Amino acid sequence: MSQNIQAVMTSTYDLHLVMLSFLIAVIASYAALELARRVKSTSGKTRFSWLLGGAVAMGTGIWSMHFIGMLAFNLPQPVTYNLLTTLLSLLDVIITSGMALLLVSSSTLSWLQLLIGSIFMGLAIASMHYIGMAGMQVSRGIIQYNPWVVGLSVEIAILASLAALWLAFRLRDEAMEGLNWYKLGSAMIMGIAISGMHYTGMAAASFLEVEELTTTVPNTFNNSLLASGIGLANLLILGLTMLSVLFDQRLAAQSAREEILRESQKHFRMLIREMPIGVLLLTPELKIIVSNQAAIDLLGIKDSQVLELGLVLQEDGTPFTPESLPMQQVLATCQPVHHVTIGINCALSQTSRWLLVNADPQLSAEGTVERIVCTFSNITPTKQAESALRLSEAREREKAIQLSAAIQKLKQTQAKLVQTEKMFSLGQLVAGVAHEINNPVNFIYGNLTYVSEYAHNLLELVQLYQQHYPHPTPHIQQQTEAIELEFLKEDLPKLLGSMKIGTERIRQIVLSLRNFSRYDEAEMKLVDIHQGIDSTLLILGHRLKAIGDDTRIEVIKDYGDLPLVECYPGQLNQVFMNILSNGIDALEEARAKEQKTTEGKKAPLSYQSDRQFPCIWIRTLWNINLYSSQRAIDNRKYAPADCENETDSILISIADNGSGMTAAIQKQLFDPFFTTKSVGKGTGLGLAISYQIIVEKHGGAIWCESELGVGTEFWIKIPVKRDSTPAG
């Protein structure tokens, strides 16, 4: 072919294709970085496969950038490409890419190796470019090159290769998965370098228009199809390559993770094998992955089975709900659960055990529970010791309570014995005094009859003398006037009568003292109850005379027709004394509070009276309904249950119109040592002893009715005859 050069052609670039070529250069560079990492991390046939595939993908990408960049170059003349030459340039860059990947995947890369590799790779890329340019056929035009610019493009290719190799080697060991700004920035640098070399090489070429004499263009194809075809094919290849890299990375990471997990489980199994506490490694489904011998012994489980504990008890004996178990709490909260005590029944040994459980989660990167590590410590001996200690404490506490009750009962018994001994001693003293007084009083009382008779006779004799001798001698007359004979005659009978009345009163007092003090009588006797009440009133007469402003306590008796009662008279008299003394105390206390008022008080409970002064009512009944009011039924806690049906009994009521008592006080009224009096004025034993005498000694009943501000009434029920003598 002969040519005749006419002028230099004017060239332009399609900006869209230029940008596409740059984009492909960046994508190809990014793929090269990823491929360098994959080739480095594999070995054997897998390494060769990745090296071959990476060379094809990376070389195709670089070649595509070059070829699309050539397609972006527009000339006024038609341009076609030689297929063989174009394919040769593609083969050149694929081989170069494979050698580059092989170089950067080596274990070490010295600066000398990096420099030699960069020169070789830069020359190869430059040759790829200029071989491709050689395949470019311009109708009526030839290509001339500027050697300086060509040299500059080769230098840029070498520098671009140096940068690409260094970045690929540097980033191959970095733990960066997926899209990363560091890798993307490196790919941008490599893409700029590759594009810069290409367009510098294009700038080195000048296209001269010639007159074509003969033209032969074998094996050519239209470049209008190349831009779309090459671009799509290259993007497809690079996309598939990146997807392969991504999936391979995921698979490799998963395999590495599984291998690490297997190694970790193996190490974990070795670590827990000889531990004295039970250890389990569980999945979120509570499937057992690893267990040690202690866990097998405690729980009766094996690997690969789901953990099932059956009925699990809390420390208070109530069962755990499924969601409150430690493992379920870990799954629900992703937080560790420590120091939970559970009780289980071991399936193998058929025994109950107490375990201290700790559960700790192993979390994934997403924050979900991947594994649960559970530890089980056998605290059954500790719990048994605690239970034994609690039982021992309960037994000792019960013993202490019993001992305290025994001591309290002993104190009560001692106090009662002291009180009884005092009363017995007092009774003996009173009986002795009464006996000593009774003898001279009887002597005086017996002689007063004779003295009265003698005095009467003497007075009659004096009367006869006065009748027969009306004019006595002066001496007799003087003596008569001195002794006031007329007054003596009138006063002597009166005086003797008064003496007789006085001695009779003394005799009554002595008799009352003897009746009250019959403590020496060990057997029951038939006694007149009214006599015992009257004797007690006689002894208390000094307290009944006056209280406050000389106001006498009025005693109203309403005695019924009672039979003789079989009883211990001295002990009953003590009961009457205690109740009457308490009534007098209540009246004195109430009178002290009401000294400034004139309003009278109503009669208490079952009595109807308009009396305004302090009063004590005493009433006796026989063979009637013992419970005279609903209040008596409500307060009969101190009466035996069988008293309600007894009719052959007497009933004694002693009431006062004092201050009355609250319901709380009434409940404690007969308790030993309970008293409402101030210190030194009461021992709290009077009513307790009275209860013992009536209920235990006589088989009767005693109860109280009281209303605050109205008064108090005590009821005493005594059977007329006892079938048997009570104990004590």
C-alpha positions in Angstrom: 0.0 0.0 0.0 1.4 3.4 -1.0 0.6 6.5 0.9 0.7 10.2 0.3 0.6 12.3 3.5 -1.6 15.3 3.4 -2.3 16.6 7.0 -2.7 15.8 10.7 -6.1 14.6 11.7 -8.1 16.5 14.4 -9.1 14.1 17.3 -11.8 14.3 20.0 -12.9 12.2 23.0 -16.3 10.9 24.0 -16.5 12.1 27.6 -19.0 9.4 28.6 -16.8 6.6 27.3 -13.8 8.3 29.1 -15.7 8.2 32.4 -16.7 4.6 31.7 -13.1 3.6 31.1 -12.1 5.2 34.3 -14.9 3.5 36.2 -13.8 0.1 34.8 -10.2 0.9 35.8 -11.3 1.6 39.4 -13.5 -1.6 39.5 -10.7 -3.6 38.1 -8.2 -2.2 40.6 -10.7 -3.0 43.5 -11.1 -6.5 42.2 -7.3 -6.8 42.0 -7.0 -5.9 45.7 -9.6 -8.5 46.7 -8.0 -11.1 44.4 -4.6 -10.5 46.0 -6.1 -11.3 49.4 -7.8 -14.5 48.2 -4.7 -15.8 46.4 -2.7 -15.1 49.5 -5.1 -16.9 51.8 -5.4 -20.1 49.7 -3.0 -22.9 48.8 -2.7 -25.8 46.4 -5.2 -26.3 43.6 -7.5 -23.7 45.1 -4.6 -21.1 44.9 -4.0 -22.0 41.3 -7.7 -21.7 40.5 -7.9 -18.3 42.2 -4.7 -17.2 40.5 -6.0 -18.2 37.0 -9.4 -16.7 37.5 -8.0 -13.6 39.0 -5.6 -13.1 36.2 -8.4 -13.4 33.6 -10.7 -11.1 35.5 -8.0 -8.5 36.4 -6.5 -8.6 32.9 -9.8 -8.3 31.2 -10.7 -5.4 33.3 -7.4 -3.5 32.5 -7.7 -4.4 28.9 -11.4 -3.3 28.8 -10.4 0.1 30.3 -7.8 0.4 27.6 -10.0 -0.6 24.7 -13.0 1.5 25.8 -10.6 4.4 26.2 -9.6 3.9 22.5 -13.2 3.7 21.5 -13.7 7.1 23.3 -11.1 8.5 20.8 -12.8 10.0 17.8 -11.2 10.7 14.4 -12.7 12.2 11.2 -11.9 9.0 9.4 -13.4 5.5 10.0 -11.4 3.4 12.5 -11.4 -0.4 12.7 -9.4 -2.9 14.7 -7.5 -6.0 13.8 -9.0 -8.9 15.8 -5.8 -10.9 16.2 -3.7 -8.0 17.3 -6.5 -6.9 19.7 -6.7 -10.4 21.2 -2.9 -10.5 21.5 -3.0 -7.4 23.6 -5.7 -9.0 25.8 -3.5 -12.1 26.3 -0.6 -9.9 27.1 -2.4 -8.1 30.0 -3.9 -11.4 31.3 -0.4 -13.0 31.6 0.9 -9.8 33.2 -2.0 -9.7 35.7 -1.3 -13.4 36.7 2.3 -12.6 37.3 1.4 -9.6 39.4 -1.0 -11.6 41.5 1.6 -14.3 42.0 4.2 -11.6 43.0 2.0 -9.9 45.6 0.7 -13.2 47.1 4.2 -14.3 48.0 5.1 -14.4 51.7 7.6 -11.6 51.4 8.2 -8.8 49.0 11.4 -6.8 49.2 11.9 -3.4 47.7 14.1 -5.0 44.9 11.4 -7.5 44.1 8.9 -4.7 44.1 11.0 -2.5 41.8 11.7 -5.4 39.3 8.1 -6.5 39.3 7.0 -2.9 38.8 9.3 -2.5 35.7 8.2 -5.8 34.3 4.5 -5.1 34.9 4.8 -1.5 33.6 6.5 -2.6 30.4 3.9 -5.3 29.9 1.0 -2.8 30.4 2.7 -0.4 28.0 3.2 -3.2 25.5 -0.5 -4.1 25.9 -1.4 -0.5 25.1 0.8 -0.1 22.1 -0.1 -3.6 20.7 -3.7 -2.5 20.9 -2.7 0.7 19.2 -1.1 -1.3 16.5 -4.3 -3.2 15.9 -6.0 0.2 15.3 -6.7 0.7 11.5 -7.6 4.2 10.4 -9.0 4.7 6.9 -6.7 7.0 4.9 -4.5 7.7 7.9 -1.3 6.5 9.6 0.0 6.8 13.2 3.2 8.5 14.3 4.5 8.5 17.9 6.4 11.1 20.0 9.2 9.1 21.6 9.4 11.4 24.6 5.7 11.1 25.3 5.9 7.3 24.7 8.7 7.1 27.3 6.7 9.2 29.7 3.7 6.8 29.3 6.1 3.9 30.0 7.3 5.6 33.1 3.7 6.2 34.2 3.0 2.6 33.6 5.9 1.5 35.8 5.0 4.0 38.6 1.3 2.8 38.3 2.5 -0.8 38.6 4.7 0.1 41.6 1.7 1.7 43.3 -0.6 -1.1 42.5 1.8 -3.8 43.6 2.6 -2.0 46.9 -1.0 -1.3 47.7 -2.1 -4.9 46.8 0.7 -6.3 49.0 0.0 -3.9 51.8 -3.7 -4.5 51.9 -3.7 -8.2 51.4 -3.3 -8.9 55.2 -5.7 -6.2 56.4 -8.8 -7.6 58.2 -11.2 -5.7 56.1 -14.4 -7.5 54.8 -16.8 -6.0 52.2 -16.7 -2.5 51.0 -14.1 -0.4 52.7 -13.1 3.2 52.2 -9.4 2.4 52.6 -9.6 -0.2 49.8 -11.9 2.0 47.7 -9.4 4.9 48.0 -6.5 2.6 47.0 -8.6 1.4 44.0 -9.2 5.0 43.0 -5.4 5.7 43.1 -4.7 2.6 41.0 -7.5 3.5 38.6 -6.1 7.1 38.1 -2.6 5.6 37.5 -3.9 3.1 34.9 -6.0 5.7 33.1 -3.2 8.2 33.3 -0.8 5.8 31.5 -3.4 5.0 28.8 -4.3 8.6 28.0 -0.7 9.6 28.1 0.1 6.9 25.6 -2.8 8.2 23.4 -1.3 11.6 23.6 2.0 10.3 22.2 0.2 9.2 19.0 -0.4 11.6 16.0 -2.8 10.5 13.2 -1.8 11.7 9.7 -4.3 11.8 6.9 -2.9 10.2 3.7 -4.2 9.6 0.2 -5.0 5.9 0.1 -3.6 4.2 -3.0 -4.5 0.7 -2.2 -6.3 -0.5 0.9 -6.5 -3.9 2.4 -8.2 -4.4 5.8 -8.4 -8.1 6.6 -10.2 -9.5 9.6 -11.7 -6.3 10.9 -15.0 -5.5 12.7 -17.1 -2.4 13.3 -16.1 -0.5 16.5 -19.7 0.6 17.1 -20.4 -2.7 18.6 -17.4 -2.8 20.8 -18.3 -0.1 23.4 -21.5 -1.8 24.6 -20.2 -5.3 24.2 -16.9 -4.9 25.9 -18.3 -2.7 28.7 -21.1 -5.1 29.6 -18.9 -8.2 29.3 -16.2 -6.7 31.5 -18.7 -5.5 34.1 -20.2 -9.0 34.1 -16.9 -10.6 34.5 -15.8 -8.3 37.3 -19.2 -8.5 39.0 -19.0 -12.3 39.0 -15.5 -12.1 40.2 -16.4 -9.9 43.1 -19.4 -12.1 44.0 -17.1 -15.1 43.9 -14.6 -13.3 46.2 -17.4 -12.2 48.5 -19.0 -15.7 48.8 -15.6 -17.3 49.1 -14.7 -14.8 51.9 -18.0 -15.7 53.6 -17.4 -19.4 53.3 -13.8 -19.1 54.4 -14.8 -16.9 57.3 -17.5 -19.4 58.3 -15.1 -22.3 57.9 -12.5 -20.5 60.0 -15.1 -19.6 62.6 -16.3 -23.2 62.8 -12.7 -24.4 63.0 -12.1 -21.9 65.8 -15.3 -23.0 67.5 -14.3 -26.6 67.3 -10.9 -25.8 68.7 -12.5 -23.7 71.4 -14.9 -26.5 72.3 -12.1 -29.0 72.3 -10.1 -26.7 74.7 -13.2 -26.0 76.7 -13.9 -29.7 77.0 -10.3 -30.4 78.2 -10.5 -27.5 80.6 -13.7 -28.6 82.3 -13.1 -32.3 82.2 -11.7 -32.6 85.8 -13.6 -29.7 87.3 -15.5 -30.6 90.5 -18.6 -28.5 89.4 -20.9 -29.4 86.6 -20.4 -27.4 83.4 -22.6 -27.4 80.3 -22.2 -25.6 77.0 -25.7 -25.1 75.5 -27.2 -23.9 72.2 -30.1 -21.4 72.3 -32.4 -24.4 72.0 -30.8 -25.8 75.2 -29.1 -28.6 73.3 -26.1 -29.8 75.1 -22.8 -29.3 73.1 -20.3 -30.1 75.8 -20.7 -31.5 79.3 -18.2 -32.7 81.9 -18.5 -35.7 84.2 -19.6 -33.7 87.2 -22.6 -32.4 85.2 -23.5 -35.9 84.1 -23.3 -37.1 87.7 -25.4 -34.2 89.0 -28.0 -34.0 86.2 -27.9 -37.4 84.6 -27.5 -36.0 81.1 -25.3 -36.6 78.0 -24.0 -34.6 75.1 -26.3 -33.9 72.1 -29.5 -34.1 74.1 -31.8 -31.3 75.1 -31.4 -30.1 78.7 -34.6 -31.1 80.6 -34.5 -30.7 84.4 -38.1 -31.7 85.1 -39.7 -30.1 88.1 -37.4 -27.4 89.4 -38.1 -26.0 92.9 -37.2 -22.6 94.4 -35.7 -22.3 97.8 -39.2 -21.8 99.4 -40.4 -25.1 97.8 -42.5 -23.5 95.1 -41.8 -24.6 91.5 -40.0 -22.4 89.0 -42.0 -21.2 86.0 -40.4 -22.1 82.7 -39.6 -18.5 81.9 -38.0 -17.9 85.3 -35.3 -20.5 84.9 -31.8 -19.1 84.6 -31.2 -20.3 81.1 -34.4 -18.8 79.8 -33.6 -15.5 81.6 -30.3 -15.4 79.7 -32.0 -16.0 76.4 -34.6 -13.3 77.2 -32.2 -10.6 78.4 -28.8 -11.6 76.9 -27.4 -10.9 80.3 -25.7 -13.3 82.8 -27.7 -14.8 85.6 -25.7 -15.7 88.8 -26.2 -17.4 92.1 -29.7 -19.0 91.6 -30.5 -21.9 93.9 -32.7 -24.7 92.3 -33.9 -28.0 93.6 -34.1 -31.0 91.2 -34.8 -34.7 91.2 -31.9 -36.6 89.6 -33.2 -39.2 87.1 -30.2 -41.5 87.6 -29.9 -41.6 91.3 -33.6 -40.9 92.1 -32.5 -38.4 94.7 -33.3 -34.7 95.3 -30.5 -32.3 95.0 -30.0 -28.5 95.6 -27.8 -26.8 93.0 -26.3 -23.3 92.7 -26.6 -22.3 89.1 -24.7 -19.6 87.1 -25.5 -19.0 83.4 -23.4 -16.7 81.1 -24.2 -16.0 77.5 -21.8 -16.0 74.5 -23.0 -13.4 72.1 -22.6 -13.2 68.3 -21.5 -10.1 66.5 -25.2 -9.2 66.1 -25.7 -9.3 69.9 -27.8 -12.5 69.9 -27.1 -15.5 72.2 -25.0 -18.2 70.4 -24.0 -20.3 73.3 -24.8 -20.5 77.1 -22.2 -21.6 79.6 -23.9 -23.1 82.7 -22.3 -24.1 85.9 -23.9 -26.3 88.6 -22.5 -26.6 92.1 -23.9 -29.2 94.4 -25.0 -27.4 97.6 -27.2 -30.3 98.9 -25.0 -30.9 102.0 -25.1 -27.2 102.8 -28.9 -27.1 102.4 -29.2 -30.2 104.5 -27.0 -28.6 107.2 -29.1 -25.5 107.0 -32.3 -27.5 107.3 -30.8 -29.5 110.3 -29.8 -26.2 111.9 -33.3 -24.7 111.4 -34.8 -27.9 113.0 -32.3 -27.7 115.8 -33.1 -24.0 116.3 -36.9 -24.8 116.3 -36.4 -27.6 118.8 -34.2 -25.4 121.1 -36.7 -22.6 120.7 -39.5 -25.0 121.7 -37.5 -26.2 124.6 -36.8 -22.5 125.6 -40.5 -21.8 125.4 -41.3 -24.9 127.4 -38.7 -24.0 130.0 -40.0 -20.4 130.1 -43.5 -21.7 130.6 -42.3 -24.1 133.3 -40.4 -21.3 135.1 -43.5 -19.1 134.8 -45.7 -21.8 136.1 -43.2 -22.5 138.9 -43.2 -18.8 139.8 -47.0 -18.8 139.8 -47.1 -22.0 141.9 -44.6 -20.5 144.3 -46.6 -17.2 144.6 -49.8 -19.2 145.2 -48.0 -21.3 147.8 -46.7 -18.2 149.5 -50.1 -16.7 149.4 -51.8 -19.9 150.6 -49.2 -20.2 153.4 -49.7 -16.6 154.4 -53.4 -17.2 154.5 -53.0 -20.4 156.4 -50.6 -18.8 158.9 -53.1 -15.9 159.2 -55.9 -18.3 159.8 -53.9 -20.2 162.4 -53.1 -16.9 164.1 -56.7 -15.7 163.9 -57.9 -19.0 165.2 -55.4 -18.9 168.1 -56.3 -15.3 169.0 -60.0 -16.1 168.7 -59.6 -19.1 171.0 -57.6 -17.1 173.6 -60.2 -14.3 173.5 -63.1 -16.7 173.6 -62.3 -18.2 177.0 -62.3 -15.0 179.1 -65.2 -13.6 177.1 -67.2 -16.7 177.8 -66.3 -16.4 181.5 -67.4 -12.8 181.5 -70.5 -13.5 179.5 -71.5 -16.4 181.8 -71.0 -14.4 185.0 -72.9 -11.4 183.7 -76.1 -13.3 184.3 -75.3 -13.8 188.0 -74.0 -10.2 188.3 -77.2 -8.9 186.9 -79.2 -11.1 189.3 -77.1 -10.1 192.3 -77.4 -6.4 191.3 -81.1 -6.8 191.0 -81.4 -8.4 194.4 -79.2 -5.7 196.0 -81.3 -2.9 194.4 -84.5 -4.6 195.7 -82.9 -4.8 199.2 -82.0 -1.1 199.0 -85.6 -0.3 198.0 -86.9 -2.2 201.0 -84.6 -0.4 203.4 -85.7 3.0 202.0 -89.4 1.9 202.4 -89.0 0.8 206.1 -86.4 3.3 207.2 -87.3 6.6 205.4 -85.2 8.6 207.8 -81.7 7.2 207.9 -78.9 8.4 210.1 -77.0 11.5 209.0 -74.0 9.3 208.1 -76.1 7.1 205.8 -77.8 10.1 204.4 -74.5 11.6 203.6 -73.2 8.4 201.9 -76.4 8.1 199.9 -75.9 11.5 198.4 -72.2 10.9 197.8 -72.8 7.8 195.6 -76.0 9.3 194.0 -78.0 6.3 194.9 -81.0 7.2 192.7 -78.8 7.5 189.6 -77.0 4.3 190.5 -80.3 2.4 190.8 -81.3 3.7 187.4 -78.0 3.3 185.6 -76.7 0.0 186.9 -79.2 -2.2 185.1 -78.5 -0.2 181.9 -74.8 -0.7 182.4 -75.1 -4.4 183.0 -77.3 -4.7 179.9 -74.7 -2.8 177.8 -72.0 -5.1 179.0 -74.0 -8.1 178.1 -74.5 -6.7 174.6 -70.8 -5.9 174.3 -69.8 -9.4 175.3 -72.3 -10.9 172.9 -70.7 -8.7 170.1 -67.3 -10.0 171.1 -68.5 -13.6 170.9 -69.9 -13.0 167.4 -66.6 -11.5 166.2 -64.7 -14.4 167.7 -67.1 -16.8 166.0 -66.7 -15.1 162.7 -62.9 -15.2 163.0 -63.1 -18.9 163.7 -65.4 -19.5 160.8 -63.2 -17.5 158.4 -59.9 -19.1 159.4 -60.9 -22.8 159.0 -57.8 -23.6 156.8 -56.9 -26.5 159.0 -59.9 -28.4 157.7 -58.6 -30.8 155.1 -61.9 -32.4 154.2 -65.0 -30.9 152.7 -67.9 -30.1 155.1 -71.5 -29.0 154.8 -71.4 -25.3 155.3 -73.8 -22.4 155.4 -72.6 -20.1 152.6 -74.3 -17.1 154.0 -72.4 -17.5 157.3 -69.1 -17.4 155.4 -70.2 -14.2 153.4 -71.3 -12.5 156.7 -68.1 -13.4 158.4 -66.1 -11.9 155.6 -68.2 -8.7 155.7 -67.7 -8.5 159.4 -63.9 -8.6 159.0 -64.1 -6.0 156.3 -66.4 -3.8 158.3 -63.8 -1.2 159.0 -63.4 -0.6 155.2 -67.2 -0.4 154.6 -67.8 2.4 157.2 -66.6 5.4 155.3 -64.8 6.5 152.2 -64.1 10.0 150.9 -66.5 12.5 152.6 -67.7 10.1 155.3 -69.8 8.3 152.7 -70.5 4.7 153.9 -70.4 1.8 151.4 -73.8 0.3 151.6 -74.0 -3.5 151.4 -77.3 -4.8 150.0 -78.0 -8.5 150.7 -80.4 -10.5 148.7 -80.0 -14.0 150.1 -82.0 -16.9 148.7 -83.0 -20.1 150.4 -79.8 -22.1 150.0 -79.1 -25.6 151.2 -75.9 -26.5 153.1 -73.1 -26.8 150.5 -70.3 -29.4 150.6 -67.1 -27.3 150.3 -63.8 -26.1 151.8 -65.2 -23.2 153.9 -61.9 -21.5 154.6 -61.0 -21.4 150.9 -64.4 -20.1 149.9 -64.1 -17.4 152.5 -60.8 -16.4 150.8 -62.6 -16.1 147.5 -65.3 -13.9 149.1 -62.5 -11.8 150.7 -60.7 -11.3 147.3 -63.8 -10.3 145.4 -65.2 -8.0 148.1 -61.8 -6.3 148.6 -61.5 -5.7 144.9 -65.1 -4.2 144.9 -64.2 -1.9 147.8 -61.0 -0.8 145.9 -63.1 -0.1 142.8 -65.6 2.0 144.8 -62.9 4.0 146.5 -61.2 4.7 143.1 -64.4 5.7 141.5 -65.4 7.9 144.5 -62.0 9.6 144.3 -62.7 10.5 140.6 -66.2 11.7 141.3 -65.7 13.8 144.4 -66.5 17.0 142.5 -69.7 15.7 141.0 -73.1 14.9 142.5 -74.4 12.7 139.7 -75.1 9.2 141.0 -74.2 5.9 139.3 -76.5 3.3 137.9 -76.6 -0.2 139.4 -74.5 -2.6 137.5 -75.7 -5.2 135.0 -78.5 -7.4 136.4 -79.5 -5.1 139.2 -82.1 -2.3 138.9 -81.6 0.5 141.5 -81.7 4.3 141.7 -79.1 4.4 144.5 -76.6 7.2 144.1 -74.1 6.1 146.8 -71.4 3.4 146.6 -73.0 0.1 146.9 -72.2 -3.6 146.9 -74.9 -6.1 146.0 -74.7 -9.7 147.2 -77.2 -12.2 145.9 -77.5 -15.9 146.2 -79.6 -18.3 144.1 -80.3 -22.0 143.9 -81.4 -24.2 141.0 -82.0 -21.5 138.3 -80.5 -20.9 134.9 -77.0 -20.0 135.7 -76.4 -17.7 132.8 -78.6 -14.7 133.5 -77.7 -12.6 130.5 -76.1 -12.9 127.0 -73.0 -11.1 128.4 -72.5 -14.0 130.9 -72.6 -16.5 128.1 -70.1 -14.5 126.1 -67.7 -14.2 129.0 -67.9 -17.8 130.4 -64.4 -18.7 129.2 -63.5 -19.5 132.8 -66.5 -21.8 133.3 -66.3 -25.5 132.5 -68.3 -26.6 129.5 -70.5 -28.9 131.5 -71.7 -26.2 134.0 -74.5 -25.1 131.7 -76.5 -28.3 132.2 -76.0 -28.5 136.0 -79.0 -27.5 138.1 -78.1 -28.7 141.6 -75.8 -25.8 142.2 -75.9 -22.5 144.0 -75.1 -19.2 142.4 -73.5 -16.2 144.2 -73.4 -12.7 142.7 -71.2 -10.0 144.1 -71.6 -6.6 142.2 -70.5 -3.0 142.7 -71.2 0.3 141.0 -67.6 1.2 140.6 -65.7 2.3 137.4 -66.1 -1.0 135.5 -63.6 -2.6 133.2 -62.8 -2.7 129.4 -63.2 -5.9 127.4 -59.4 -6.2 127.1 -59.0 -6.1 130.8 -61.7 -8.7 131.3 -59.9 -11.2 129.0 -56.9 -11.1 131.3 -58.7 -10.8 134.6 -57.9 -14.3 135.9 -54.4 -14.5 134.5 -51.7 -14.9 137.2 -49.8 -11.7 138.1 -52.2 -9.5 136.0 -53.3 -6.4 138.0 -54.6 -2.9 137.2 -53.5 -1.6 140.6 -50.4 0.5 141.2 -47.2 -1.1 142.4 -47.3 -2.3 146.0 -51.2 -2.4 146.1 -51.8 -5.7 144.3 -49.9 -8.9 143.4 -52.2 -10.0 140.6 -52.8 -13.4 142.4 -56.1 -12.8 144.2 -58.4 -13.7 141.3 -56.1 -16.3 139.9 -56.2 -18.1 143.2 -59.9 -17.6 143.4 -60.3 -19.2 140.0 -58.2 -22.2 141.1 -60.3 -22.6 144.3 -63.7 -22.4 142.5 -62.9 -24.3 139.3 -60.2 -26.8 140.4 -61.0 -27.4 144.1 -64.8 -27.2 143.9 -65.6 -28.1 140.3 -67.5 -24.9 139.8 -67.3 -21.8 137.6 -66.4 -18.2 138.0 -66.9 -15.4 135.5 -67.2 -11.6 135.3 -69.5 -9.2 133.7 -68.4 -5.5 133.6 -69.2 -2.4 131.7 -66.9 0.6 131.7 -68.5 3.5 133.7 -71.3 1.3 135.1 -69.8 -1.4 137.4 -68.7 -5.0 137.7 -70.4 -8.2 138.7 -68.8 -11.5 139.6 -70.7 -14.7 139.4 -69.7 -17.8 141.3 -71.3 -21.2 140.7 -70.7 -24.1 143.2 -72.3 -27.5 143.1 -74.2 -28.4 146.3 -72.4 -31.8 146.4 -69.3 -33.1 144.7 -69.2 -36.6 143.3 -65.5 -36.9 144.0 -62.9 -34.9 145.8 -60.9 -32.8 143.3 -57.2 -33.2 142.9 -55.0 -30.8 144.8 
